[in-house]
Amino acid sequence: MREIILKAVANPPKILWGPFLPTMLNMGVQFPIMFMFLGTFNINPLVFMFTIVLGHVICIAVGAKEPHISAMIQAYGQTAKTSHNLYKEKGNKFAP
C-alpha cells in the first residue's frame, strides 16, 4: 500500500507528457474557441492545430520545470479565498 502512495506522489498524472490540469485547461479553452471560429468564420481547423500544439508544448515545458504544477493550481484554488477580518487592520489576519 505504501508503494502505491509514493508512486502517486513521485509521478503526478500526465497527458501526452504534459501535466494533467494545465493540459486539460489548454484543451478546454482551445477547442471551444476553435469550434466558435469554425462556425462563425468557416476557417480551416488546421490553422488551430498550430495553437493547440504550441499550447501543449508550453504545458510540457512548464511540467518539466515543475512536475507538481497540477497540485499547486488545485491548492491555490482552495486557499485563494479572501478572509474577513474582525479587527480593522491591513491585510488578512485569519482571526476567527
Secondary structure, 3 states (H helix, E strand, C coil): CHHHHHHHHHCCCEECCEEHHHHHHHHHHHHHHHHHHHHHHCCCCHHHHHHHHHHHHHHHHHHHHCCCHHHHHHHHHHHCCCCCCCCCCCCCCCCC
